[in-house]
Protein backbone atom coordinates (compact mmCIF):
# COMPACT_ATOMS: atom_id res chain seq x y z
CA UNK A 1 0.00 0.00 0.00
CA UNK A 2 1.31 3.41 -0.94
CA UNK A 3 -1.34 5.47 0.84
CA UNK A 4 -0.33 5.21 4.51
CA UNK A 5 2.86 5.31 6.50
CA UNK A 6 3.82 5.70 10.14
CA UNK A 7 4.05 9.51 9.95
CA UNK A 8 0.33 10.24 10.03
CA UNK A 9 1.09 13.41 12.00
CA UNK A 10 2.94 14.95 9.01
CA UNK A 11 1.98 18.50 8.01
CA UNK A 12 1.90 17.82 4.25
CA UNK A 13 0.05 15.82 1.65
CA UNK A 14 2.49 15.08 -1.19
CA UNK A 15 0.78 14.33 -4.48
CA UNK A 16 1.87 12.61 -7.66
CA UNK A 17 1.34 15.74 -9.79
CA UNK A 18 4.28 17.53 -8.09
CA UNK A 19 2.00 19.51 -5.76
CA UNK A 20 2.36 19.54 -1.99
CA UNK A 21 -0.47 20.63 0.33
CA UNK A 22 0.76 22.14 3.59
CA UNK A 23 -1.76 22.34 6.46
CA UNK A 24 -1.61 25.87 7.88
CA UNK A 25 -2.76 25.05 11.41
CA UNK A 26 -0.50 22.01 11.82
CA UNK A 27 2.14 22.05 14.62
CA UNK A 28 4.78 21.10 12.04
CA UNK A 29 3.84 23.94 9.69
CA UNK A 30 6.96 26.09 10.18
CA UNK A 31 9.38 23.15 9.88
CA UNK A 32 7.69 21.89 6.72
CA UNK A 33 7.58 25.37 5.19
CA UNK A 34 11.32 25.81 5.76
CA UNK A 35 12.00 22.47 4.06
CA UNK A 36 9.70 23.16 1.10
CA UNK A 37 11.23 26.58 0.49
CA UNK A 38 14.45 24.84 -0.56
CA UNK A 39 13.00 22.85 -3.45
CA UNK A 40 9.40 23.93 -4.18
CA UNK A 41 7.46 27.08 -5.09
CA UNK A 42 4.38 28.40 -3.28
CA UNK A 43 1.47 28.78 -5.73
CA UNK A 44 -1.69 29.18 -3.60
CA UNK A 45 -2.39 30.37 -0.05
CA UNK A 46 -5.97 29.54 0.99
CA UNK A 47 -6.68 29.64 4.70
CA UNK A 48 -6.43 25.90 5.47
CA UNK A 49 -3.84 24.43 3.08
CA UNK A 50 -1.02 26.18 1.21
CA UNK A 51 -0.21 24.66 -2.17
CA UNK A 52 3.39 24.22 -3.29
CA UNK A 53 4.61 22.97 -6.65
CA UNK A 54 7.89 21.16 -7.25
CA UNK A 55 9.33 22.23 -10.62
CA UNK A 56 12.43 21.43 -12.62
CA UNK A 57 13.79 24.91 -11.90
CA UNK A 58 13.15 24.66 -8.15
CA UNK A 59 14.94 21.30 -8.07
CA UNK A 60 17.89 22.60 -10.13
CA UNK A 61 18.26 25.59 -7.81
CA UNK A 62 18.25 23.15 -4.89
CA UNK A 63 20.97 21.13 -6.65
CA UNK A 64 23.05 24.29 -7.10
CA UNK A 65 22.79 24.84 -3.32
CA UNK A 66 24.12 21.34 -2.66
CA UNK A 67 20.92 19.30 -2.34
CA UNK A 68 20.66 15.94 -4.11
CA UNK A 69 17.63 13.79 -4.96
CA UNK A 70 18.08 11.58 -1.91
CA UNK A 71 17.96 14.61 0.41
CA UNK A 72 14.85 16.06 -1.29
CA UNK A 73 13.01 12.72 -1.18
CA UNK A 74 14.01 12.19 2.45
CA UNK A 75 12.68 15.65 3.28
CA UNK A 76 9.37 14.87 1.57
CA UNK A 77 9.09 11.62 3.53
CA UNK A 78 9.67 13.44 6.83
CA UNK A 79 6.99 16.09 6.28
CA UNK A 80 4.43 13.95 4.43
CA UNK A 81 1.35 12.58 6.18
CA UNK A 82 1.25 9.53 3.92
CA UNK A 83 3.77 7.71 1.76
CA UNK A 84 5.30 9.83 -0.98
CA UNK A 85 4.23 8.40 -4.37
CA UNK A 86 7.11 6.30 -5.68
CA UNK A 87 6.61 7.72 -9.20
CA UNK A 88 7.19 11.21 -7.80
CA UNK A 89 10.42 10.24 -6.02
CA UNK A 90 11.64 8.68 -9.27
CA UNK A 91 10.84 11.88 -11.18
CA UNK A 92 12.65 13.98 -8.57
CA UNK A 93 15.67 11.72 -8.97
CA UNK A 94 15.52 11.92 -12.78
CA UNK A 95 15.19 15.72 -12.88
CA UNK A 96 17.95 16.36 -10.36
CA UNK A 97 20.29 13.93 -12.09
CA UNK A 98 19.86 15.96 -15.28
CA UNK A 99 21.57 18.85 -13.50
CA UNK A 100 25.27 18.33 -14.19
CA UNK A 101 24.96 15.59 -16.80
CA UNK A 102 26.36 18.10 -19.27
CA UNK A 103 29.54 20.05 -18.64
CA UNK A 104 31.11 22.84 -20.61
CA UNK A 105 34.89 23.30 -20.82
CA UNK A 106 36.97 25.84 -22.75
CA UNK A 107 39.88 25.24 -25.08
CA UNK A 108 43.01 27.15 -23.98
CA UNK A 109 42.32 30.06 -26.36
CA UNK A 110 38.60 30.16 -25.41
CA UNK A 111 37.56 30.36 -29.07
CA UNK A 112 36.14 26.84 -28.86
CA UNK A 113 34.15 25.04 -26.16
CA UNK A 114 33.75 21.34 -25.37
CA UNK A 115 30.35 20.03 -24.28
CA UNK A 116 30.97 16.76 -22.49
CA UNK A 117 28.89 14.02 -20.87
CA UNK A 118 29.47 10.56 -19.48
CA UNK A 119 26.15 9.63 -21.09
CA UNK A 120 26.90 8.87 -24.73
CA UNK A 121 23.20 8.30 -25.50
CA UNK A 122 22.31 11.76 -24.21
CA UNK A 123 24.75 13.37 -26.65
CA UNK A 124 23.31 11.18 -29.42
CA UNK A 125 19.80 12.33 -28.56
CA UNK A 126 20.74 16.00 -28.34
CA UNK A 127 22.67 15.90 -31.62
CA UNK A 128 19.55 14.70 -33.41
CA UNK A 129 17.44 17.62 -32.19
CA UNK A 130 16.86 20.43 -34.67
CA UNK A 131 17.36 23.22 -32.13
CA UNK A 132 20.75 21.73 -31.08
CA UNK A 133 21.98 20.82 -34.55
CA UNK A 134 21.61 24.54 -35.40
CA UNK A 135 24.70 25.16 -33.24
CA UNK A 136 26.81 23.20 -35.80
CA UNK A 137 28.74 21.30 -33.13
CA UNK A 138 31.39 18.79 -34.12
CA UNK A 139 31.32 15.32 -32.53
CA UNK A 140 34.96 14.63 -31.73
CA UNK A 141 34.34 11.45 -29.71
CA UNK A 142 31.45 9.61 -28.09
CA UNK A 143 31.54 11.80 -25.00
CA UNK A 144 32.25 15.22 -26.52
CA UNK A 145 30.85 17.88 -28.81
CA UNK A 146 32.86 20.96 -29.83
CA UNK A 147 31.33 24.35 -30.62
CA UNK A 148 32.30 27.96 -31.18
CA UNK A 149 32.95 29.84 -27.94
CA UNK A 150 30.66 32.69 -28.98
CA UNK A 151 27.67 30.31 -28.80
CA UNK A 152 28.26 29.48 -25.13
CA UNK A 153 25.32 31.43 -23.71
CA UNK A 154 22.74 30.55 -26.34
CA UNK A 155 23.58 26.84 -26.07
CA UNK A 156 23.19 26.93 -22.27
CA UNK A 157 19.85 28.67 -22.65
CA UNK A 158 18.55 26.08 -25.13
CA UNK A 159 19.80 23.09 -23.15
CA UNK A 160 18.13 24.43 -20.01
CA UNK A 161 14.88 24.78 -21.96
CA UNK A 162 15.24 21.13 -23.01
CA UNK A 163 15.71 20.05 -19.40
CA UNK A 164 19.50 19.68 -19.23
CA UNK A 165 21.10 22.64 -17.41
CA UNK A 166 24.84 22.78 -18.02
CA UNK A 167 27.60 22.98 -15.42
CA UNK A 168 29.78 25.67 -16.94
CA UNK A 169 33.47 25.06 -16.23
CA UNK A 170 34.65 27.17 -19.15
CA UNK A 171 35.97 29.86 -16.82
CA UNK A 172 35.99 33.64 -16.94
CA UNK A 173 38.33 36.34 -18.08
CA UNK A 174 39.87 38.43 -15.33
CA UNK A 175 39.10 41.77 -16.91
CA UNK A 176 41.12 44.92 -16.48
CA UNK A 177 42.72 45.28 -13.05
CA UNK A 178 41.32 47.78 -10.56
CA UNK A 179 43.23 47.98 -7.28
CA UNK A 180 41.27 49.35 -4.32
CA UNK A 181 40.39 48.59 -0.70
CA UNK A 182 37.78 49.36 1.92
CA UNK A 183 38.21 52.69 3.66
CA UNK A 184 39.63 52.23 7.14
CA UNK A 185 37.13 54.65 8.66
CA UNK A 186 33.51 54.92 7.60
CA UNK A 187 30.77 57.26 8.76
CA UNK A 188 28.55 54.72 10.54
CA UNK A 189 25.51 56.99 10.50
CA UNK A 190 25.17 56.75 6.74
CA UNK A 191 24.40 53.07 6.54
CA UNK A 192 23.28 50.30 8.85
CA UNK A 193 24.24 47.35 6.70
CA UNK A 194 27.66 46.60 8.17
CA UNK A 195 29.10 45.88 11.60
CA UNK A 196 30.82 48.71 13.44
CA UNK A 197 33.37 48.91 16.21
CA UNK A 198 35.02 51.74 18.10
CA UNK A 199 33.76 55.32 18.26
CA UNK A 200 30.15 55.97 17.45
CA UNK A 201 30.83 58.36 14.58
CA UNK A 202 33.62 56.35 12.95
CA UNK A 203 33.61 52.62 12.26
CA UNK A 204 36.02 49.92 11.16
CA UNK A 205 34.38 48.12 8.27
CA UNK A 206 33.37 44.48 8.69
CA UNK A 207 30.86 42.41 6.76
CA UNK A 208 28.09 40.77 8.73
CA UNK A 209 28.34 36.97 8.96
CA UNK A 210 25.54 36.34 6.45
CA UNK A 211 26.99 38.90 4.04
CA UNK A 212 30.34 37.11 4.15
CA UNK A 213 28.59 33.79 3.51
CA UNK A 214 26.91 35.29 0.45
CA UNK A 215 30.24 36.56 -0.89
CA UNK A 216 31.88 33.18 -0.25
CA UNK A 217 28.99 31.38 -1.98
CA UNK A 218 29.54 33.45 -5.13
CA UNK A 219 33.30 33.06 -5.08
CA UNK A 220 33.37 29.36 -4.28
CA UNK A 221 30.38 27.67 -5.89
CA UNK A 222 31.59 24.32 -7.21
CA UNK A 223 31.75 24.46 -11.00
CA UNK A 224 29.81 27.71 -11.14
CA UNK A 225 31.93 30.15 -9.16
CA UNK A 226 31.81 33.55 -10.79
CA UNK A 227 28.24 33.30 -12.02
CA UNK A 228 25.03 33.15 -10.03
CA UNK A 229 22.34 34.77 -7.91
CA UNK A 230 22.38 35.95 -4.30
CA UNK A 231 18.89 36.30 -2.83
CA UNK A 232 18.48 38.50 0.27
CA UNK A 233 15.69 40.71 1.66
CA UNK A 234 15.54 44.45 1.13
CA UNK A 235 17.64 46.14 3.79
CA UNK A 236 20.08 43.22 4.05
CA UNK A 237 22.88 45.15 2.35
CA UNK A 238 22.93 43.70 -1.18
CA UNK A 239 24.92 46.73 -2.36
CA UNK A 240 27.56 46.01 0.30
CA UNK A 241 27.71 42.37 -0.84
CA UNK A 242 28.18 43.42 -4.47
CA UNK A 243 30.99 45.75 -3.47
CA UNK A 244 32.60 42.98 -1.38
CA UNK A 245 32.60 40.62 -4.38
CA UNK A 246 34.22 43.36 -6.46
CA UNK A 247 36.80 43.97 -3.72
CA UNK A 248 37.77 40.29 -3.88
CA UNK A 249 38.11 40.33 -7.66
CA UNK A 250 39.95 43.69 -7.94
CA UNK A 251 38.74 44.29 -11.49
CA UNK A 252 36.79 46.77 -13.59
CA UNK A 253 33.04 46.40 -13.19
CA UNK A 254 29.76 47.29 -14.89
CA UNK A 255 26.80 47.63 -12.51
CA UNK A 256 23.28 47.56 -13.96
CA UNK A 257 20.33 48.72 -11.88
CA UNK A 258 16.71 49.80 -12.19
CA UNK A 259 16.73 53.61 -12.20
CA UNK A 260 18.85 56.73 -11.94
CA UNK A 261 18.23 57.07 -8.19
CA UNK A 262 19.70 53.58 -7.71
CA UNK A 263 22.66 54.45 -9.95
CA UNK A 264 23.55 57.39 -7.75
CA UNK A 265 23.07 55.38 -4.56
CA UNK A 266 25.58 52.80 -5.84
CA UNK A 267 28.05 55.55 -6.76
CA UNK A 268 27.68 57.20 -3.35
CA UNK A 269 28.17 53.88 -1.52
CA UNK A 270 31.28 53.06 -3.58
CA UNK A 271 32.82 56.45 -2.86
CA UNK A 272 31.85 56.38 0.84
CA UNK A 273 33.16 52.91 1.60
CA UNK A 274 36.04 52.21 -0.79
CA UNK A 275 39.17 53.92 -2.03
CA UNK A 276 37.82 53.99 -5.60
CA UNK A 277 38.03 57.65 -6.59
CA UNK A 278 35.30 59.83 -8.09
CA UNK A 279 37.27 59.90 -11.36
CA UNK A 280 37.12 56.09 -11.52
CA UNK A 281 33.33 55.83 -11.18
CA UNK A 282 31.00 56.74 -14.04
CA UNK A 283 27.24 57.23 -14.40
CA UNK A 284 25.68 55.95 -17.61
CA UNK A 285 22.05 57.07 -17.67
CA UNK A 286 19.66 59.30 -19.55
CA UNK A 287 21.51 62.33 -18.14
CA UNK A 288 25.17 61.25 -18.36
CA UNK A 289 27.24 58.89 -20.53
CA UNK A 290 30.41 58.27 -18.52
CA UNK A 291 32.32 55.03 -19.18
CA UNK A 292 34.92 54.51 -16.45
CA UNK A 293 36.60 51.58 -14.63
CA UNK A 294 33.43 51.22 -12.52
CA UNK A 295 30.39 52.22 -14.53
CA UNK A 296 26.86 52.21 -13.12
CA UNK A 297 24.03 52.17 -15.67
CA UNK A 298 20.26 51.71 -15.83
CA UNK A 299 18.50 48.84 -17.57
CA UNK A 300 16.41 51.44 -19.39
CA UNK A 301 19.40 53.04 -21.11
CA UNK A 302 20.61 49.63 -22.32
CA UNK A 303 17.26 48.93 -23.97
CA UNK A 304 16.80 52.39 -25.48
CA UNK A 305 16.27 52.55 -29.23
CA UNK A 306 15.04 55.22 -31.60
CA UNK A 307 12.24 53.11 -33.06
CA UNK A 308 10.68 49.69 -32.59
CA UNK A 309 12.76 48.14 -35.37
CA UNK A 310 16.00 50.01 -34.63
CA UNK A 311 19.08 48.60 -32.91
CA UNK A 312 19.52 49.16 -29.17
CA UNK A 313 21.60 52.33 -29.04
CA UNK A 314 23.61 51.61 -25.89
CA UNK A 315 23.69 47.80 -25.62
CA UNK A 316 27.37 47.94 -26.64
CA UNK A 317 28.10 49.12 -23.08
CA UNK A 318 28.13 45.45 -22.03
CA UNK A 319 31.31 45.01 -24.06
CA UNK A 320 32.62 48.60 -24.00
CA UNK A 321 35.54 47.74 -21.72
CA UNK A 322 37.17 44.55 -20.58
CA UNK A 323 34.88 44.19 -17.58
CA UNK A 324 35.88 41.54 -15.05
CA UNK A 325 32.44 41.56 -13.40
CA UNK A 326 28.91 42.60 -14.32
CA UNK A 327 26.50 43.11 -11.41
CA UNK A 328 22.78 42.85 -12.18
CA UNK A 329 21.05 44.67 -9.31
CA UNK A 330 17.34 43.83 -8.90
CA UNK A 331 17.98 41.02 -11.41
CA UNK A 332 14.30 40.07 -11.45
CA UNK A 333 13.75 43.31 -13.43
CA UNK A 334 16.26 42.40 -16.15
CA UNK A 335 14.58 43.37 -19.46
CA UNK A 336 14.21 40.63 -22.09
CA UNK A 337 16.52 42.34 -24.65
CA UNK A 338 19.38 42.19 -22.15
CA UNK A 339 19.05 38.40 -22.02
CA UNK A 340 20.26 38.08 -25.61
CA UNK A 341 23.14 40.46 -24.95
CA UNK A 342 24.02 38.54 -21.78
CA UNK A 343 24.22 35.34 -23.84
CA UNK A 344 27.10 36.96 -25.74
CA UNK A 345 29.17 37.81 -22.62
CA UNK A 346 29.36 34.47 -20.83
CA UNK A 347 33.14 34.84 -20.37
CA UNK A 348 32.49 37.73 -17.96
CA UNK A 349 31.61 36.98 -14.34
CA UNK A 350 27.97 37.75 -13.64
CA UNK A 351 26.44 38.47 -10.23
CA UNK A 352 22.68 38.79 -9.81
CA UNK A 353 21.34 40.50 -6.68
CA UNK A 354 17.66 40.36 -5.77
CA UNK A 355 15.13 40.08 -2.97
CA UNK A 356 12.96 37.73 -5.02
CA UNK A 357 13.49 35.48 -8.04
CA UNK A 358 9.87 36.02 -9.09
CA UNK A 359 9.42 37.39 -12.59
CA UNK A 360 5.91 38.21 -13.69
CA UNK A 361 6.89 37.36 -17.32
CA UNK A 362 7.87 33.77 -16.46
CA UNK A 363 11.50 34.15 -17.63
CA UNK A 364 13.05 32.66 -14.48
CA UNK A 365 14.71 29.91 -16.56
CA UNK A 366 16.54 32.51 -18.65
CA UNK A 367 17.91 34.14 -15.50
CA UNK A 368 19.03 30.68 -14.33
CA UNK A 369 20.80 29.75 -17.58
CA UNK A 370 22.34 33.12 -18.50
CA UNK A 371 23.09 34.81 -15.17
CA UNK A 372 23.41 31.63 -13.12
CA UNK A 373 21.69 29.51 -10.47
CA UNK A 374 20.78 30.57 -6.95
CA UNK A 375 23.97 30.36 -4.88
CA UNK A 376 22.73 31.85 -1.61
CA UNK A 377 19.29 32.51 -0.15
CA UNK A 378 18.81 34.23 3.20
CA UNK A 379 15.24 33.80 4.56
CA UNK A 380 13.61 37.09 5.51
CA UNK A 381 12.36 35.87 8.90
CA UNK A 382 15.81 34.59 9.85
CA UNK A 383 17.25 38.07 9.39
CA UNK A 384 14.34 39.48 11.37
CA UNK A 385 15.04 37.10 14.26
CA UNK A 386 18.68 38.20 14.26
CA UNK A 387 17.60 41.85 14.44
CA UNK A 388 19.12 42.86 11.11
CA UNK A 389 15.75 43.87 9.65
CA UNK A 390 12.58 45.16 11.30
CA UNK A 391 9.74 42.96 12.52
CA UNK A 392 6.79 43.82 10.28
CA UNK A 393 3.11 43.51 11.19
CA UNK A 394 1.04 43.07 8.01
CA UNK A 395 -2.66 43.81 7.66
CA UNK A 396 -5.04 43.63 4.74
CA UNK A 397 -7.70 46.28 5.35
CA UNK A 398 -10.89 45.54 3.42
CA UNK A 399 -12.73 48.74 2.56
CA UNK A 400 -16.43 48.65 1.55
CA UNK A 401 -17.84 50.36 -1.54
CA UNK A 402 -20.49 53.01 -1.18
CA UNK A 403 -23.86 51.73 -2.51
CA UNK A 404 -23.50 53.96 -5.59
CA UNK A 405 -19.97 52.78 -6.38
CA UNK A 406 -20.96 49.14 -5.78
CA UNK A 407 -23.70 49.53 -8.40
CA UNK A 408 -21.24 51.09 -10.89
CA UNK A 409 -18.70 48.36 -10.14
CA UNK A 410 -21.15 45.52 -10.81
CA UNK A 411 -22.05 46.98 -14.21
CA UNK A 412 -18.42 47.55 -15.28
CA UNK A 413 -16.15 45.22 -17.26
CA UNK A 414 -13.14 43.28 -15.92
CA UNK A 415 -10.19 45.71 -15.98
CA UNK A 416 -12.43 48.68 -15.28
CA UNK A 417 -13.79 46.85 -12.22
CA UNK A 418 -10.24 46.50 -10.90
CA UNK A 419 -9.52 50.20 -11.45
CA UNK A 420 -12.75 51.22 -9.69
CA UNK A 421 -11.87 48.99 -6.73
CA UNK A 422 -8.27 50.25 -6.59
CA UNK A 423 -9.38 53.91 -6.58
CA UNK A 424 -12.23 53.45 -4.09
CA UNK A 425 -12.59 56.95 -2.50
CA UNK A 426 -13.47 55.33 0.85
CA UNK A 427 -9.78 54.43 1.20
CA UNK A 428 -9.04 58.07 2.06
CA UNK A 429 -10.82 57.75 5.41
CA UNK A 430 -8.73 54.66 6.24
CA UNK A 431 -5.49 56.42 5.25
CA UNK A 432 -6.31 59.32 7.57
CA UNK A 433 -7.16 56.96 10.44
CA UNK A 434 -3.93 55.00 10.04
CA UNK A 435 -1.84 58.17 9.77
CA UNK A 436 -3.38 59.33 13.04
CA UNK A 437 -2.63 55.96 14.67
CA UNK A 438 1.04 56.18 13.61
CA UNK A 439 1.40 59.96 13.71
CA UNK A 440 4.90 59.84 15.18
CA UNK A 441 6.30 57.36 12.64
CA UNK A 442 7.68 58.14 9.17
CA UNK A 443 5.11 56.83 6.68
CA UNK A 444 4.93 56.04 2.97
CA UNK A 445 1.63 56.05 1.09
CA UNK A 446 2.28 53.99 -2.03
CA UNK A 447 -0.02 53.61 -5.03
CA UNK A 448 -0.39 52.92 -8.72
CA UNK A 449 -2.71 55.59 -10.12
CA UNK A 450 -1.64 59.22 -10.34
CA UNK A 451 -5.13 60.75 -10.00
CA UNK A 452 -5.70 58.79 -6.80
CA UNK A 453 -2.26 59.71 -5.43
CA UNK A 454 -2.76 63.40 -6.21
CA UNK A 455 -6.10 63.37 -4.38
CA UNK A 456 -4.63 61.60 -1.34
CA UNK A 457 -1.59 63.91 -1.23
CA UNK A 458 -3.86 66.95 -1.38
CA UNK A 459 -6.20 65.67 1.34
CA UNK A 460 -3.46 64.72 3.81
CA UNK A 461 -1.21 67.67 2.86
CA UNK A 462 1.81 65.55 1.96
CA UNK A 463 4.25 65.83 -0.96
CA UNK A 464 3.78 63.48 -3.93
CA UNK A 465 6.81 61.89 -5.56
CA UNK A 466 6.10 60.58 -9.06
CA UNK A 467 7.98 59.81 -12.26
CA UNK A 468 7.41 63.32 -13.62
CA UNK A 469 9.33 64.91 -10.73
CA UNK A 470 12.90 65.94 -11.45
CA UNK A 471 15.69 63.89 -9.93
CA UNK A 472 16.88 66.91 -7.96
CA UNK A 473 13.45 67.53 -6.39
CA UNK A 474 13.09 63.83 -5.59
CA UNK A 475 16.47 63.71 -3.85
CA UNK A 476 15.60 66.82 -1.81
CA UNK A 477 12.30 65.33 -0.62
CA UNK A 478 13.90 61.99 0.20
CA UNK A 479 16.57 63.84 2.17
CA UNK A 480 13.95 65.81 4.13
CA UNK A 481 12.10 62.57 4.84
CA UNK A 482 15.26 60.91 6.17
CA UNK A 483 15.95 63.89 8.44
CA UNK A 484 12.42 63.79 9.85
CA UNK A 485 11.49 67.18 8.42
CA UNK A 486 8.66 65.44 6.55
CA UNK A 487 6.74 62.65 8.29
CA UNK A 488 4.62 61.39 5.37
CA UNK A 489 5.22 61.21 1.65
CA UNK A 490 2.98 59.86 -1.10
CA UNK A 491 4.89 57.82 -3.65
CA UNK A 492 4.03 56.35 -7.05
CA UNK A 493 5.60 53.17 -8.37
CA UNK A 494 8.95 54.98 -8.64
CA UNK A 495 9.46 53.83 -5.03
CA UNK A 496 8.93 50.15 -5.83
CA UNK A 497 12.60 49.48 -6.51
CA UNK A 498 15.89 50.43 -4.92
CA UNK A 499 14.82 53.74 -3.40
CA UNK A 500 16.66 54.04 -0.11
CA UNK A 501 14.22 55.23 2.58
CA UNK A 502 15.86 53.84 5.72
CA UNK A 503 13.63 55.68 8.18
CA UNK A 504 10.25 54.51 6.85
CA UNK A 505 8.39 52.56 9.54
CA UNK A 506 4.87 52.46 8.07
CA UNK A 507 3.70 51.72 4.53
CA UNK A 508 0.11 52.22 3.36
CA UNK A 509 -0.45 50.48 0.02
CA UNK A 510 -3.57 52.01 -1.52
CA UNK A 511 -3.34 50.42 -4.98
CA UNK A 512 -1.03 48.24 -7.02
CA UNK A 513 -0.30 46.43 -10.26
CA UNK A 514 -2.93 43.65 -10.24
CA UNK A 515 -1.52 40.46 -8.63
CA UNK A 516 2.19 41.31 -8.73
CA UNK A 517 4.01 39.31 -6.01
CA UNK A 518 7.22 41.08 -6.95
CA UNK A 519 5.75 44.53 -6.33
CA UNK A 520 4.28 43.53 -2.97
CA UNK A 521 7.64 42.20 -1.79
CA UNK A 522 9.47 45.33 -2.93
CA UNK A 523 6.97 47.64 -1.24
CA UNK A 524 7.20 45.82 2.07
CA UNK A 525 10.96 46.03 1.59
CA UNK A 526 10.74 49.83 1.88
CA UNK A 527 10.17 49.49 5.66
CA UNK A 528 12.48 46.58 6.50
CA UNK A 529 15.56 48.49 7.59
CA UNK A 530 16.29 48.22 11.36
CA UNK A 531 14.47 50.69 13.60
CA UNK A 532 15.49 52.20 16.91
CA UNK A 533 13.72 50.89 19.99
CA UNK A 534 11.37 47.94 19.40
CA UNK A 535 12.53 47.48 15.78
CA UNK A 536 8.95 47.20 14.48
CA UNK A 537 7.28 48.34 11.27
CA UNK A 538 3.74 48.24 9.90
CA UNK A 539 2.48 47.35 6.42
CA UNK A 540 -1.15 47.95 5.43
CA UNK A 541 -2.66 46.80 2.12
CA UNK A 542 -5.96 48.62 1.50
CA UNK A 543 -8.28 46.63 -0.81
CA UNK A 544 -11.92 47.06 -1.73
CA UNK A 545 -14.08 44.40 -0.10
CA UNK A 546 -15.63 41.68 -2.32
CA UNK A 547 -13.89 42.90 -5.47
CA UNK A 548 -11.35 41.83 -8.05
CA UNK A 549 -8.76 43.78 -6.08
CA UNK A 550 -9.37 41.52 -3.09
CA UNK A 551 -8.89 38.46 -5.32
CA UNK A 552 -5.62 39.82 -6.74
CA UNK A 553 -4.41 40.60 -3.19
CA UNK A 554 -4.16 36.85 -2.47
CA UNK A 555 -1.68 36.44 -5.30
CA UNK A 556 0.24 39.60 -4.41
CA UNK A 557 0.84 38.34 -0.88
CA UNK A 558 2.00 34.85 -1.91
CA UNK A 559 5.77 35.44 -1.88
CA UNK A 560 5.66 37.17 1.50
CA UNK A 561 3.48 34.42 2.97
CA UNK A 562 6.10 31.93 1.75
CA UNK A 563 8.71 33.96 3.64
CA UNK A 564 6.71 33.60 6.85
CA UNK A 565 4.70 36.85 6.92
CA UNK A 566 1.03 36.65 7.89
CA UNK A 567 -1.64 39.16 6.88
CA UNK A 568 -4.33 39.84 9.47
CA UNK A 569 -7.60 40.56 7.67
CA UNK A 570 -9.22 43.70 9.07
CA UNK A 571 -12.57 45.05 7.90
CA UNK A 572 -13.00 48.81 7.95
CA UNK A 573 -15.64 48.33 10.64
CA UNK A 574 -12.76 46.99 12.77
CA UNK A 575 -13.44 43.25 12.87
CA UNK A 576 -10.28 41.13 12.64
CA UNK A 577 -10.54 37.71 10.90
BELTASUL-V845714 format. One record per helix or strand of 3 or more residues. SS is the DSSP state (H for helix, E for strand). FROM is the first residue (numbers start at 1). TO is the last residue. If there is no record, write none. Layout:
((SS,FROM,TO) (SS,FROM,TO))
This chain:
((E,12,14) (E,19,23) (H,29,36) (E,41,45) (E,49,53) (H,56,64) (H,69,79) (H,86,98) (E,102,106) (E,112,116) (H,120,127) (H,130,133) (E,138,141) (E,144,148) (H,149,161) (E,166,168) (H,188,190) (H,209,220) (E,227,231) (H,238,249) (E,253,257) (H,260,273) (H,278,280) (E,281,284) (E,294,298) (H,299,302) (H,315,319) (E,325,329) (H,331,333) (H,336,343) (E,349,354) (H,364,370) (E,374,377) (H,380,385) (E,391,399) (H,403,411) (H,414,422) (H,427,437) (E,443,446) (H,450,460) (E,463,465) (H,471,483) (E,488,491) (H,493,495) (E,506,509) (H,517,525) (E,536,544) (H,548,556) (H,558,562) (E,567,571))
